[in-house]
Amino acid sequence: MAILAPLFGIFTSFILLYYLSSLNRSNTFLALFFLCCNSVLMVYFGLHYSKIEFWEGICFVHFLPLSFLLGPALFFYVKHTVSEDKRLHRYDLVHLIPAVFTFFATLPFTTLPLATKTAMAHEIVNITEDYNLNFQWVTFEQILYGRSIHLILYCICAVIYFLWNKRHLMQKYGALPSNHRLIQKWIFSLVFLQLVIAGNSLGHMLTIYAHNYAILGIPSNIIFSEARFFGICGGGFFVQNFILFLFPKILYGNVSYEVELAPATILQEIKSSLPKKEPASREFDQDLQHYLSTHPFVKNDFSLSQMSFDLKIPERFLSSYFNKELKKTFGEWKNDLRIEYACQLIEEGNAKRLTIEAISTDAGFVSRSKFIDAFKARKGVTPSAYIKEKAEA
C-alpha cells in the first residue's frame, strides 16, 4: 500500500503539466517540484519497504542529485508565481550547482556493476546500517546532511522572497493582488511541510552519525527513530499531494498573481488619454516584439487574457491599445499575425511539403475554411493562388 503515495503524487505532477500550456506556466516548476518530491518518496519505498534487493541497489545512491533539485524547484515556483519578471536568466543556473556536483561526486558508486551496488546497498540498509561511504570529494554523511540543510535554506529564501515581493507590490501599487491570501496560504503550506520533512531528516542523520543526544530530556533515537523518520517523511509528501486538491485554483492553474488597479479617477482618465512618453512607448514596443518573437498567437487557445497574463499588463489597457492605437479588435490583430506567419511559411518553401490544412493548423487556425476566409480577406487571393504566385516569381 505504501507505493500508492508516490504513484498518486506522480499522477498529480502530470495533472499540473496537463493544465500548464494554456492556464498557468508557473505549474512547470510546481510539477517539477512535485515530481522530484515523489521520486524521493519512491526511493524511500524502494530502500526500506520493498524488501527487494534489486530496488535497493537502484534506489540507494542514484537519486541523490534529485534531493538537491527540491529547493530550487520550490524557489523558482514561488518566484515565477509572484514576481513581475517571469524570465529565467543565465545566472539562475547557479541553483543547479549542488545537484550537478552530487551527480559527479557519486559517479564512482553509480558506475559500479549493478550486482556490486545491490550487494553494498543491501548490506548497508538492512544489516550494518553504517552509512560511512566515501565518494569523490565528499562523504555520504556530508551529502545527507547537505541535502537537508540545502532544502531548509531554500525554504527560508522562498519565504523571504515572497515577503519582499509583497512589500515591493505595496510600495509600487499601494495594493496587493486579490488572491494574495490564497497564494500565501498555499506557498506557506508547501514551505512548512518541506521544513518538517527536512528538519526530521536532519535530526535522523544527527542521530545516526552523532549518536544519541537529548531534546528536552527525550533521547533522539526515540524522537527520530527510523520508523518515525520514514513515517514523517512519507506522510509529509503524501499530505503535500493531498492538500493540492484543497486548492483547486492552484491545481487547475486558473489563478494569476496580479494587482488589480482601482477604477481610474477623472484625473487619471484625462492623463491616460494624453500621449504616452516616448520611453514608456518604446519599452512597451520592445516587450511586445520580444513576446511576439515566440509566436504565442499560433496556439489555438491564445486569448487576450492569456496575453495579459504573459505580459503582466491589464486586459483593459491591451483592449485600449488595439481599439485606439491599432484601430482593430484583438481578434483581427491575432488573425493578421497568423496570416503573416502563414505567408512566411509559404515564402520559406514549406508549401512544397505541407498541405493548406497543415499550414492553417501551424498558423493557429481551427479549420481550413476559416484560414482560407481570413487569408483571402487580407491578401485578396486564396492560399492556393498565393502559393502559385510565389512559385512562379
C-alpha positions as a Python dict, from the first residue, in 0.01 Angstrom:
ca = {
    (1, 'M'): (0, 0, 0),
    (2, 'A'): (294, 237, 65),
    (3, 'I'): (367, 253, -309),
    (4, 'L'): (31, 425, -367),
    (5, 'A'): (151, 751, -208),
    (6, 'P'): (433, 828, -457),
    (7, 'L'): (229, 698, -751),
    (8, 'F'): (-54, 931, -653),
    (9, 'G'): (197, 1218, -634),
    (10, 'I'): (343, 1142, -977),
    (11, 'F'): (-12, 1136, -1115),
    (12, 'T'): (-65, 1477, -957),
    (13, 'S'): (250, 1605, -1128),
    (14, 'F'): (112, 1508, -1467),
    (15, 'I'): (-218, 1682, -1387),
    (16, 'L'): (-21, 2000, -1327),
    (17, 'L'): (166, 1957, -1655),
    (18, 'Y'): (-157, 1888, -1842),
    (19, 'Y'): (-303, 2221, -1732),
    (20, 'L'): (26, 2403, -1789),
    (21, 'S'): (21, 2507, -2153),
    (22, 'S'): (-288, 2724, -2154),
    (23, 'L'): (-356, 2830, -1797),
    (24, 'N'): (-61, 2896, -1569),
    (25, 'R'): (301, 2850, -1664),
    (26, 'S'): (411, 2856, -1302),
    (27, 'N'): (284, 2499, -1296),
    (28, 'T'): (604, 2398, -1479),
    (29, 'F'): (808, 2448, -1164),
    (30, 'L'): (533, 2319, -936),
    (31, 'A'): (508, 2000, -1144),
    (32, 'L'): (887, 1962, -1136),
    (33, 'F'): (884, 2013, -759),
    (34, 'F'): (612, 1752, -709),
    (35, 'L'): (786, 1510, -945),
    (36, 'C'): (1113, 1541, -750),
    (37, 'C'): (933, 1504, -416),
    (38, 'N'): (754, 1189, -521),
    (39, 'S'): (1064, 1043, -684),
    (40, 'V'): (1236, 1083, -348),
    (41, 'L'): (935, 913, -189),
    (42, 'M'): (972, 627, -437),
    (43, 'V'): (1334, 596, -326),
    (44, 'Y'): (1222, 564, 37),
    (45, 'F'): (983, 289, -66),
    (46, 'G'): (1244, 104, -275),
    (47, 'L'): (1504, 116, 1),
    (48, 'H'): (1302, 44, 312),
    (49, 'Y'): (965, -108, 220),
    (50, 'S'): (1002, -307, -99),
    (51, 'K'): (1243, -564, 57),
    (52, 'I'): (1362, -634, -297),
    (53, 'E'): (1740, -624, -332),
    (54, 'F'): (1727, -509, -694),
    (55, 'W'): (1531, -195, -600),
    (56, 'E'): (1763, -135, -304),
    (57, 'G'): (2055, -122, -546),
    (58, 'I'): (1872, 109, -785),
    (59, 'C'): (1743, 348, -520),
    (60, 'F'): (2043, 364, -285),
    (61, 'V'): (2251, 648, -437),
    (62, 'H'): (2133, 708, -794),
    (63, 'F'): (1862, 959, -699),
    (64, 'L'): (2065, 1170, -455),
    (65, 'P'): (2103, 1459, -707),
    (66, 'L'): (1721, 1485, -714),
    (67, 'S'): (1727, 1584, -347),
    (68, 'F'): (1918, 1897, -445),
    (69, 'L'): (1654, 1995, -701),
    (70, 'L'): (1372, 2019, -446),
    (71, 'G'): (1483, 2356, -308),
    (72, 'P'): (1550, 2526, -645),
    (73, 'A'): (1222, 2397, -792),
    (74, 'L'): (1029, 2532, -492),
    (75, 'F'): (1208, 2867, -508),
    (76, 'F'): (1158, 2902, -885),
    (77, 'Y'): (789, 2822, -841),
    (78, 'V'): (746, 3092, -577),
    (79, 'K'): (945, 3344, -781),
    (80, 'H'): (761, 3270, -1107),
    (81, 'T'): (424, 3286, -933),
    (82, 'V'): (461, 3620, -758),
    (83, 'S'): (730, 3810, -950),
    (84, 'E'): (658, 4052, -1233),
    (85, 'D'): (974, 3929, -1410),
    (86, 'K'): (892, 3578, -1539),
    (87, 'R'): (1214, 3528, -1731),
    (88, 'L'): (1487, 3282, -1640),
    (89, 'H'): (1838, 3421, -1659),
    (90, 'R'): (2173, 3255, -1708),
    (91, 'Y'): (2272, 3321, -1351),
    (92, 'D'): (1976, 3107, -1240),
    (93, 'L'): (2186, 2805, -1344),
    (94, 'V'): (2384, 2863, -1024),
    (95, 'H'): (2096, 2698, -837),
    (96, 'L'): (2172, 2369, -1013),
    (97, 'I'): (2537, 2351, -900),
    (98, 'P'): (2472, 2133, -587),
    (99, 'A'): (2274, 1878, -791),
    (100, 'V'): (2540, 1865, -1065),
    (101, 'F'): (2816, 1841, -804),
    (102, 'T'): (2638, 1550, -631),
    (103, 'F'): (2590, 1374, -965),
    (104, 'F'): (2962, 1378, -1044),
    (105, 'A'): (3066, 1311, -684),
    (106, 'T'): (2863, 988, -671),
    (107, 'L'): (2978, 858, -1011),
    (108, 'P'): (3230, 612, -859),
    (109, 'F'): (2938, 430, -698),
    (110, 'T'): (2672, 472, -965),
    (111, 'T'): (2905, 336, -1236),
    (112, 'L'): (2978, 13, -1046),
    (113, 'P'): (2825, -312, -1177),
    (114, 'L'): (2462, -347, -1067),
    (115, 'A'): (2534, -667, -872),
    (116, 'T'): (2806, -491, -671),
    (117, 'K'): (2588, -189, -598),
    (118, 'T'): (2298, -411, -496),
    (119, 'A'): (2511, -611, -253),
    (120, 'M'): (2655, -295, -96),
    (121, 'A'): (2316, -131, -65),
    (122, 'H'): (2154, -438, 92),
    (123, 'E'): (2433, -473, 349),
    (124, 'I'): (2427, -107, 449),
    (125, 'V'): (2049, -65, 460),
    (126, 'N'): (1945, -397, 615),
    (127, 'I'): (2249, -531, 801),
    (128, 'T'): (2515, -285, 920),
    (129, 'E'): (2320, 46, 889),
    (130, 'D'): (2665, 201, 853),
    (131, 'Y'): (2635, 485, 603),
    (132, 'N'): (3004, 578, 613),
    (133, 'L'): (3050, 552, 237),
    (134, 'N'): (3302, 781, 66),
    (135, 'F'): (3250, 937, -275),
    (136, 'Q'): (3464, 1175, -476),
    (137, 'W'): (3539, 1494, -277),
    (138, 'V'): (3267, 1427, -17),
    (139, 'T'): (3134, 1155, 208),
    (140, 'F'): (2786, 1007, 216),
    (141, 'E'): (2742, 1170, 556),
    (142, 'Q'): (2813, 1517, 416),
    (143, 'I'): (2568, 1466, 128),
    (144, 'L'): (2291, 1351, 361),
    (145, 'Y'): (2348, 1648, 592),
    (146, 'G'): (2380, 1878, 293),
    (147, 'R'): (2053, 1787, 126),
    (148, 'S'): (1851, 1865, 442),
    (149, 'I'): (2033, 2193, 510),
    (150, 'H'): (2008, 2284, 140),
    (151, 'L'): (1629, 2239, 141),
    (152, 'I'): (1586, 2432, 467),
    (153, 'L'): (1785, 2726, 328),
    (154, 'Y'): (1574, 2733, 10),
    (155, 'C'): (1253, 2724, 214),
    (156, 'I'): (1375, 3027, 409),
    (157, 'C'): (1477, 3204, 86),
    (158, 'A'): (1135, 3132, -70),
    (159, 'V'): (954, 3288, 228),
    (160, 'I'): (1189, 3589, 232),
    (161, 'Y'): (1139, 3643, -143),
    (162, 'F'): (761, 3617, -107),
    (163, 'L'): (756, 3873, 175),
    (164, 'W'): (998, 4102, -12),
    (165, 'N'): (779, 4088, -322),
    (166, 'K'): (473, 4165, -108),
    (167, 'R'): (644, 4477, 21),
    (168, 'H'): (753, 4571, -332),
    (169, 'L'): (395, 4547, -464),
    (170, 'M'): (263, 4759, -177),
    (171, 'Q'): (522, 5029, -247),
    (172, 'K'): (461, 5023, -623),
    (173, 'Y'): (81, 4988, -640),
    (174, 'G'): (-38, 5054, -287),
    (175, 'A'): (-233, 4728, -303),
    (176, 'L'): (-193, 4352, -318),
    (177, 'P'): (-347, 4104, -565),
    (178, 'S'): (-699, 3997, -474),
    (179, 'N'): (-582, 3636, -441),
    (180, 'H'): (-282, 3722, -220),
    (181, 'R'): (-421, 3535, 81),
    (182, 'L'): (-485, 3220, -124),
    (183, 'I'): (-135, 3221, -277),
    (184, 'Q'): (24, 3296, 60),
    (185, 'K'): (-162, 3016, 235),
    (186, 'W'): (-65, 2770, -39),
    (187, 'I'): (303, 2868, -54),
    (188, 'F'): (341, 2875, 323),
    (189, 'S'): (179, 2530, 344),
    (190, 'L'): (433, 2393, 95),
    (191, 'V'): (723, 2554, 280),
    (192, 'F'): (603, 2433, 620),
    (193, 'L'): (576, 2072, 504),
    (194, 'Q'): (924, 2085, 349),
    (195, 'L'): (1067, 2230, 669),
    (196, 'V'): (908, 1948, 870),
    (197, 'I'): (1046, 1685, 630),
    (198, 'A'): (1394, 1839, 609),
    (199, 'G'): (1412, 1903, 984),
    (200, 'N'): (1308, 1545, 1057),
    (201, 'S'): (1568, 1414, 811),
    (202, 'L'): (1840, 1630, 965),
    (203, 'G'): (1752, 1510, 1315),
    (204, 'H'): (1759, 1147, 1198),
    (205, 'M'): (2102, 1193, 1034),
    (206, 'L'): (2239, 1353, 1353),
    (207, 'T'): (2114, 1053, 1548),
    (208, 'I'): (2288, 811, 1309),
    (209, 'Y'): (2621, 992, 1280),
    (210, 'A'): (2648, 1189, 1606),
    (211, 'H'): (2486, 910, 1808),
    (212, 'N'): (2230, 975, 2077),
    (213, 'Y'): (2157, 1321, 2211),
    (214, 'A'): (1862, 1456, 2404),
    (215, 'I'): (1596, 1714, 2326),
    (216, 'L'): (1407, 1832, 2636),
    (217, 'G'): (1531, 1520, 2809),
    (218, 'I'): (1398, 1284, 2542),
    (219, 'P'): (1664, 1070, 2366),
    (220, 'S'): (1699, 1149, 1997),
    (221, 'N'): (1678, 783, 1899),
    (222, 'I'): (1317, 794, 2023),
    (223, 'I'): (1222, 1125, 1861),
    (224, 'F'): (1399, 1046, 1533),
    (225, 'S'): (1366, 670, 1524),
    (226, 'E'): (1380, 507, 1181),
    (227, 'A'): (1009, 427, 1189),
    (228, 'R'): (919, 787, 1272),
    (229, 'F'): (1167, 922, 1020),
    (230, 'F'): (1011, 735, 729),
    (231, 'G'): (661, 784, 865),
    (232, 'I'): (701, 1163, 884),
    (233, 'C'): (883, 1196, 551),
    (234, 'G'): (644, 967, 365),
    (235, 'G'): (342, 1115, 539),
    (236, 'G'): (462, 1469, 473),
    (237, 'F'): (498, 1411, 99),
    (238, 'F'): (161, 1234, 88),
    (239, 'V'): (-13, 1519, 273),
    (240, 'Q'): (151, 1762, 30),
    (241, 'N'): (-2, 1572, -262),
    (242, 'F'): (-339, 1566, -93),
    (243, 'I'): (-363, 1934, 8),
    (244, 'L'): (-309, 2039, -353),
    (245, 'F'): (-664, 1917, -418),
    (246, 'L'): (-783, 2152, -143),
    (247, 'F'): (-658, 2441, -360),
    (248, 'P'): (-840, 2379, -690),
    (249, 'K'): (-747, 2720, -830),
    (250, 'I'): (-379, 2629, -784),
    (251, 'L'): (-428, 2277, -921),
    (252, 'Y'): (-602, 2391, -1239),
    (253, 'G'): (-384, 2697, -1280),
    (254, 'N'): (-670, 2943, -1327),
    (255, 'V'): (-541, 3196, -1076),
    (256, 'S'): (-286, 3467, -1153),
    (257, 'Y'): (-99, 3679, -901),
    (258, 'E'): (-158, 4029, -1036),
    (259, 'V'): (-257, 4355, -876),
    (260, 'E'): (-593, 4476, -1000),
    (261, 'L'): (-574, 4851, -1018),
    (262, 'A'): (-867, 5052, -885),
    (263, 'P'): (-1101, 5216, -1136),
    (264, 'A'): (-945, 5530, -1276),
    (265, 'T'): (-1044, 5867, -1136),
    (266, 'I'): (-1144, 6156, -1367),
    (267, 'L'): (-791, 6298, -1339),
    (268, 'Q'): (-641, 5959, -1424),
    (269, 'E'): (-876, 5926, -1722),
    (270, 'I'): (-757, 6262, -1855),
    (271, 'K'): (-393, 6169, -1802),
    (272, 'S'): (-440, 5831, -1971),
    (273, 'S'): (-589, 5999, -2277),
    (274, 'L'): (-274, 6206, -2328),
    (275, 'P'): (10, 6074, -2547),
    (276, 'K'): (246, 5849, -2355),
    (277, 'K'): (605, 5948, -2304),
    (278, 'E'): (843, 5807, -2560),
    (279, 'P'): (1049, 5587, -2320),
    (280, 'A'): (734, 5412, -2195),
    (281, 'S'): (608, 5358, -2550),
    (282, 'R'): (945, 5228, -2660),
    (283, 'E'): (960, 4991, -2362),
    (284, 'F'): (616, 4852, -2443),
    (285, 'D'): (709, 4806, -2810),
    (286, 'Q'): (1025, 4621, -2709),
    (287, 'D'): (834, 4394, -2472),
    (288, 'L'): (570, 4328, -2736),
    (289, 'Q'): (827, 4247, -3005),
    (290, 'H'): (1011, 4012, -2771),
    (291, 'Y'): (681, 3844, -2681),
    (292, 'L'): (571, 3804, -3043),
    (293, 'S'): (909, 3656, -3138),
    (294, 'T'): (799, 3339, -2956),
    (295, 'H'): (486, 3317, -3179),
    (296, 'P'): (229, 3278, -2898),
    (297, 'F'): (-51, 3363, -3144),
    (298, 'V'): (-22, 3027, -3323),
    (299, 'K'): (-168, 2848, -3019),
    (300, 'N'): (-536, 2759, -3056),
    (301, 'D'): (-616, 2892, -2709),
    (302, 'F'): (-430, 3223, -2746),
    (303, 'S'): (-653, 3493, -2599),
    (304, 'L'): (-646, 3846, -2467),
    (305, 'S'): (-648, 3716, -2110),
    (306, 'Q'): (-351, 3487, -2183),
    (307, 'M'): (-161, 3776, -2339),
    (308, 'S'): (-247, 3992, -2038),
    (309, 'F'): (-119, 3721, -1803),
    (310, 'D'): (203, 3669, -2001),
    (311, 'L'): (290, 4039, -2029),
    (312, 'K'): (152, 4129, -1683),
    (313, 'I'): (-50, 4411, -1841),
    (314, 'P'): (-421, 4459, -1752),
    (315, 'E'): (-665, 4347, -2022),
    (316, 'R'): (-835, 4686, -2040),
    (317, 'F'): (-505, 4851, -2130),
    (318, 'L'): (-445, 4599, -2409),
    (319, 'S'): (-800, 4641, -2537),
    (320, 'S'): (-750, 5016, -2543),
    (321, 'Y'): (-422, 4970, -2731),
    (322, 'F'): (-589, 4760, -3002),
    (323, 'N'): (-900, 4974, -3035),
    (324, 'K'): (-745, 5321, -3013),
    (325, 'E'): (-389, 5276, -3139),
    (326, 'L'): (-426, 4996, -3395),
    (327, 'K'): (-792, 5065, -3480),
    (328, 'K'): (-877, 4694, -3475),
    (329, 'T'): (-1002, 4430, -3235),
    (330, 'F'): (-780, 4176, -3067),
    (331, 'G'): (-928, 3902, -3287),
    (332, 'E'): (-845, 4095, -3606),
    (333, 'W'): (-492, 4164, -3483),
    (334, 'K'): (-444, 3796, -3392),
    (335, 'N'): (-560, 3679, -3736),
    (336, 'D'): (-335, 3937, -3904),
    (337, 'L'): (-37, 3787, -3724),
    (338, 'R'): (-145, 3435, -3810),
    (339, 'I'): (-182, 3517, -4181),
    (340, 'E'): (159, 3685, -4188),
    (341, 'Y'): (304, 3378, -4018),
    (342, 'A'): (136, 3153, -4279),
    (343, 'C'): (280, 3370, -4558),
    (344, 'Q'): (622, 3335, -4400),
    (345, 'L'): (585, 2956, -4401),
    (346, 'I'): (489, 2966, -4768),
    (347, 'E'): (772, 3201, -4866),
    (348, 'E'): (1023, 2978, -4688),
    (349, 'G'): (919, 2692, -4916),
    (350, 'N'): (717, 2494, -4663),
    (351, 'A'): (420, 2480, -4904),
    (352, 'K'): (606, 2213, -5100),
    (353, 'R'): (589, 1970, -4812),
    (354, 'L'): (280, 2094, -4625),
    (355, 'T'): (-85, 2095, -4728),
    (356, 'I'): (-308, 2402, -4696),
    (357, 'E'): (-470, 2240, -4395),
    (358, 'A'): (-131, 2176, -4230),
    (359, 'I'): (-26, 2537, -4284),
    (360, 'S'): (-355, 2661, -4137),
    (361, 'T'): (-304, 2439, -3831),
    (362, 'D'): (55, 2555, -3785),
    (363, 'A'): (-64, 2915, -3801),
    (364, 'G'): (-322, 2855, -3526),
    (365, 'F'): (-649, 2830, -3719),
    (366, 'V'): (-903, 2576, -3602),
    (367, 'S'): (-1026, 2490, -3951),
    (368, 'R'): (-918, 2508, -4315),
    (369, 'S'): (-1221, 2713, -4415),
    (370, 'K'): (-1158, 2984, -4151),
    (371, 'F'): (-798, 3005, -4265),
    (372, 'I'): (-896, 3047, -4632),
    (373, 'D'): (-1155, 3315, -4549),
    (374, 'A'): (-911, 3511, -4331),
    (375, 'F'): (-632, 3476, -4587),
    (376, 'K'): (-846, 3596, -4877),
    (377, 'A'): (-978, 3890, -4674),
    (378, 'R'): (-624, 4013, -4606),
    (379, 'K'): (-432, 3912, -4919),
    (380, 'G'): (-709, 3932, -5179),
    (381, 'V'): (-636, 3580, -5306),
    (382, 'T'): (-675, 3228, -5173),
    (383, 'P'): (-379, 3049, -5015),
    (384, 'S'): (-352, 2823, -5322),
    (385, 'A'): (-329, 3122, -5555),
    (386, 'Y'): (-74, 3287, -5327),
    (387, 'I'): (140, 2972, -5327),
    (388, 'K'): (122, 2959, -5707),
    (389, 'E'): (225, 3325, -5736),
    (390, 'K'): (528, 3269, -5515),
    (391, 'A'): (627, 2958, -5706),
    (392, 'E'): (619, 3147, -6038),
    (393, 'A'): (804, 3451, -5903),
}
